[in-house]
Amino acid sequence: MAPATAGRAYSTAFRSPNPPVPATVTSPVHSRLNPQQRRAAEHPPADGPLLVVAGAGSGKTLTLAARLAWLVQQGADPHRVLLLTFSRRAAAEMARRAGRLLHETLRLPSNTAPPTLPWCGTFHSVGARLLREEAPRLGLARGFTVLDRADAQDLLALTRQTLGLAESERRFPMAPTCLAIHSRAVNTRQPLHELLLATYPWCREHETKLQRLFSAFTEAKLQQQSLDFDDLLLAWWHLMQTPALAERLGARFDHVLVDEVQDINQLQADLLLALAGRGCKLTAVGDDAQSIYAFRGADVRHILAFPQRFEPPARVVTLERNYRSTPQILNASNAVIALAAERFDKQLWTERAAGCKPRLITVEDEAAQARGVADAVLAQREAGLALKRQAVLFRAAHHSAVLELELVRRGVPFVKFGGLRFLEAAHVKDVLAVLRWADNPHSKLAALRAARLVPGMGPASVRRLLDHGGPLTAFKPPSAAAAPWRMLTSLLEHLRSEAAAWPDDLARVVAWYQPHLERLHDDARVRLADLGQLVHIAAGHASRERFVTELTLAPPEASSDEAGPPHRDEDYLILSTIHSAKGQEWNAVHVLHVVDGCMPSDLATGSAAEIEEERRLLYVAMTRARDELSLWVPQRFHVTQQRALGGRHLYALRSRFIPESLLAHFEVLQPEASEPEARCMGAGPPLLDLAAALRGAWP
């Protein structure tokens, strides 16, 4: 049964012979919602767009899943609902919870599967899927390659060299900087001149050359039938600007629901407005107080201005009841964010019992901070709180360096979130390169990586291959590479034939690759386990195209050879940047370096908008805590960049985001002075009459 037909069949089944129970107090799902959540879930689409301003810990996911269930209950076809999220994990969780609520709300028999949501995914994955369907109308092959960031950077670096920009007499931006400029220009829709002036002023003199580089970069991608992450959104937007194609895409969906709308960039905002303009009923959920991704091009103004983008303005429902934190933690968090220059007015509250005030702990330096955190973590563990239920958060990854050494010294196991991702492991990239080359014979990057695996294929032979325009069977490799080359071409021929079957294709590639893995890597056994994980993941994808695309857009966090020795402890402490901690919660949270220079970062004080985002970062960190929250203020901390200036430490003040007026919300703890220091501070008679001594120094 086709998806649309299946969806209509579901809707028909719901209406007859036993129609679904209206969304009233008797609804098993909606009776569990609080009044604010219920108003959001049951907003009539005919009343226009809806914005749900969901405070931290306010049950956002439940509310959005309940809205999906309610829409289907009212007759919406689940196959014509588009749900956009910012991570594959969030999409999977939303689909799972919505399916469970649909099963319950629609009172389906226990042996009946709930309707699926085939159009539930990230902006980029949905864009890739739509573009594959419309590829022939865009001059693209359906098997076009999606470049990850590393591959896009490699191609741009190659283009930069081809244009001779690497040999410029004056310093020209390196490939990573060029890619960052290009990506920001695409996602923010800023003219290059304005972008360079505002964000990359040292690159302004290269504007003309950058324009030429970006044009050549685009041509290189199209010649190789490849798109990078940004192209997926940009091409989707261009589809929506072509009336005939926009009509086709707009007619595909009746409802569009977008999660974390505070994190959208200008291009994503334009896409949502284009879909709404084609008759799609729009629901957006987010929290302006948790907008912390400006470095990706996100802009809090998109959620703040959302209601006024429509006529009449979109309805706003605010979720203020918090199900996570104690009243004391919420009071302090509310006070911090209340000082923001511009925001939606909300006051988080809870019915949880009172707890202790958050602690604001001033210590002498980073070493004292590390000792204090380690002491507190171990004390909590002895009191019965597992290490996994505790977290240490920080603004930048290097802020935890001293603490990590202290934890190692004390034998406290920990996991730090951040670092390299799965696809950045060489062995995973090798296997995926073969699949990409099979799907897209024009991809020089995939051909380059796969061909270099063949023993006997040196740089000159690989360059000759890339310039070879005919079939692979007509290419003549060096004699030393003849036999392994035939094995690779035979594999590619099979992958491109009708005999290819998924996911057996991946197993064939791994079998071909294993001897090369053992030849190239000493830890081949560990890396082979990664590839086993890859085969396992592949079984959950319908096709090779979907698998490679989805894995590129949303890879697993880390691979075994990057993660270090496996953890043999049953418990470990969580260390995380605040950005990585968003959406998580722990019983006890420690926030490091709550001082000016770190929070806000001294690199993020160039504008009022940057400072306001730093305030929101602190708010996000504070609202991760359920029961206990400690903010640490080291008076002195190490700054590597100052070595050249002759100084290794910086004296710091408490973060400007916690002024004197807010101290009543905290238990303020100061460092205890040592005995000699105590005497100098007035504990006992003075050792020297300084005034008399100074007077006596003058005639």
Secondary structure, 3 states (H helix, E strand, C coil): CCHHHHHHHHHHHHHCCCCCCCCCCCCCCHHHCCHHHHHHHCCCHHHCCEEEEECCCCCHHHHHHHHHHHHHHCCCCHHHEEEEECCHHHHHHHHHHHHHHHHHHCCCCCCCCCCCCCCEEEHHHHHHHHHHHHHHHHCCCCCCEEECHHHHHHHHHHHHHHCCHHHCCCCCCCHHHHHHHHHHHHHHCCCHHHHHHHHCHHHHHHHHHHHHHHHHHHHHHHHCCEEEHHHHHHHHHHHHHCHHHHHHHHCCCCEEEECCHHHCEHHHHHHHHHHHHCCCEEEEEECHHHCCCHHHCECCHHHHCCHHHCCCCCEEEEECECCCCCHHHHHHHHHHHHCCCCCCCCCCECCCCCCCCCEEEEECCHHHHHHHHHHHHHHHHHCCCCHHHEEEEECCHHHHHHHHHHHHHHCCCEEEECCCCHHHCHHHHHHHHHHHHHHCCCCHHHHHHHHCCCCCCCHHHHHHHHHCCCCHHHCCCCHHHHHHHHHHHHHHHHHCCCCCCCCHHHHHHHHHHHHHHHHHCCCHHHHHHHHHHHHHHHCCCCCHHHHHHHHHHCCCCCCHHHHCCCCCCCCCEEEEEHHHHCCCCEEEEEECCCECEECCECCCCCCHHHHHHHHHHHHHHHCCEEEEEEEEEECEEECHHHHHHCCCEEECCECCCCCHHHHHHCEEECCCCCHHHHHHCCCCCCCCCHHHHHHHCCC
